[in-house]
Amino acid sequence: MEINKIHNEDCLKTMASMPDNFIDLSITSPPYDNLRDYNGYTFEFEKIAKELFRVTKKGGVLVWVVGDATIKGNETGSSFKQALYFKEVGFNLHDTMVWHKPNSFNFGSNDCYRQSFEYMFVFSKGRISKVNLIKDLPTKLAGKIVKGARKHANGVRDVVPDFVVSSHKKRNNVWEIPVGTSNNGHPAIFPEKLAEDHILSWSNKGDLIYDPMMGSGTVAKMALLNNRNFIGSEISKEYCEEANKRIRSLLQQSRLKL
Ligand SMILES: C[S@@+](CC[C@H](N)C(=O)[O-])C[C@H]1O[C@@H](n2cnc3c(N)ncnc32)[C@H](O)[C@@H]1O
């Protein structure tokens, strides 16, 4: 299986050539509810979900970024159905996260609030094995010394050393990240920060990161910039060529080598 490559094919074909327990982390956003017309895609969700479970390493993670379309005033609920199906095939639902888009340009229908988020379902295969939570939320009591000893109701004291409150604590699971601008004509790209922060949170250097629906190549780019390897699948020839161009130009501009 050739790695550090975007395969121009259906992800089911790419995964069919992967052994079991092969991928450390997958990050992807599927085409949902026929909201956008991608050139010639076929999307067999249930087969893809089963294959993603098979190829994920034990302890590995899948991040599935998805929203719902509203059809005739009724939200489809596909996101929830998919999340529950991933549980059915064996994944643990580790964290239901939200990507809040402060600059969302989806105004929603007249009788709904502006549509400004997508789910980021984080699944693990068994107990999650790599967790490097990002700590960038400022702490109010930063620098204060907290007395460690605690007195229980029965008068017994725990002997715990005093500690200094650190300047930052782990961030919330709602991530506010502006929507990226269209890159090379792809209509639905991930912001680079979204891909990068998941890569940093759920994988280590040298790991293998997969995006089964690679689009413009954001996950590949951020994997390389963070010293990980990648594999991608993208069914559209046009998007695949553009994504490959993006990776080639990254390699030319940086000292990175495949
Ligand atoms: C929402 S976009 C992904 C965008 C990507 N996250 C980015 O940053 O550019 C979904 C992509 O999945 C591709 N796609 C749809 N079905 C596919 C399949 N069965 N196998 C591989 N790619 C597929 C579409 O062509 C589209 O580019």
The ligand as an SDF file (V2000), in Angstrom:
LIG
                    3D

 27 29  0  0  0  0  0  0  0  0999 V2000
  -16.8830   17.5000    1.9680 C   0  0  0  0  0  0  0  0  0  0  0  0
  -15.7270   17.1200    0.7390 S   0  0  0  0  0  0  0  0  0  0  0  0
  -14.2030   16.9590    1.6530 C   0  0  0  0  0  0  0  0  0  0  0  0
  -13.4250   18.2280    1.7430 C   0  0  0  0  0  0  0  0  0  0  0  0
  -12.0990   18.0990    2.4700 C   0  0  0  0  0  0  0  0  0  0  0  0
  -12.2860   17.8540    3.8860 N   0  0  0  0  0  0  0  0  0  0  0  0
  -11.2130   19.3270    2.2460 C   0  0  0  0  0  0  0  0  0  0  0  0
  -10.6390   19.8890    3.1890 O   0  0  0  0  0  0  0  0  0  0  0  0
  -11.0860   19.7560    1.1020 O   0  0  0  0  0  0  0  0  0  0  0  0
  -16.1000   15.4670    0.3180 C   0  0  0  0  0  0  0  0  0  0  0  0
  -15.2550   14.8970   -0.8200 C   0  0  0  0  0  0  0  0  0  0  0  0
  -15.5160   13.5060   -0.8970 O   0  0  0  0  0  0  0  0  0  0  0  0
  -15.3650   13.0810   -2.2430 C   0  0  0  0  0  0  0  0  0  0  0  0
  -16.0220   11.7690   -2.3140 N   0  0  0  0  0  0  0  0  0  0  0  0
  -17.3410   11.4950   -2.3290 C   0  0  0  0  0  0  0  0  0  0  0  0
  -17.5700   10.1710   -2.3090 N   0  0  0  0  0  0  0  0  0  0  0  0
  -16.3470    9.5800   -2.2710 C   0  0  0  0  0  0  0  0  0  0  0  0
  -15.9060    8.2330   -2.2180 C   0  0  0  0  0  0  0  0  0  0  0  0
  -16.7860    7.2270   -2.2100 N   0  0  0  0  0  0  0  0  0  0  0  0
  -14.5770    7.9750   -2.1660 N   0  0  0  0  0  0  0  0  0  0  0  0
  -13.6710    9.0040   -2.1930 C   0  0  0  0  0  0  0  0  0  0  0  0
  -14.0320   10.3030   -2.2590 N   0  0  0  0  0  0  0  0  0  0  0  0
  -15.3540   10.5990   -2.2750 C   0  0  0  0  0  0  0  0  0  0  0  0
  -16.0150   14.2340   -3.0230 C   0  0  0  0  0  0  0  0  0  0  0  0
  -15.5540   14.2740   -4.3670 O   0  0  0  0  0  0  0  0  0  0  0  0
  -15.5820   15.4570   -2.2050 C   0  0  0  0  0  0  0  0  0  0  0  0
  -14.3960   16.0470   -2.7350 O   0  0  0  0  0  0  0  0  0  0  0  0
  1  2  1  0
  2  3  1  0
  2 10  1  0
  3  4  1  0
  4  5  1  0
  5  6  1  0
  5  7  1  0
  7  8  2  0
  7  9  1  0
 10 11  1  0
 11 12  1  0
 11 26  1  0
 12 13  1  0
 13 14  1  0
 13 24  1  0
 14 15  1  0
 14 23  1  0
 15 16  2  0
 16 17  1  0
 17 18  1  0
 17 23  2  0
 18 19  1  0
 18 20  2  0
 20 21  1  0
 21 22  2  0
 22 23  1  0
 24 25  1  0
 24 26  1  0
 26 27  1  0
M  CHG  2   2   1   9  -1
M  END
$$$$
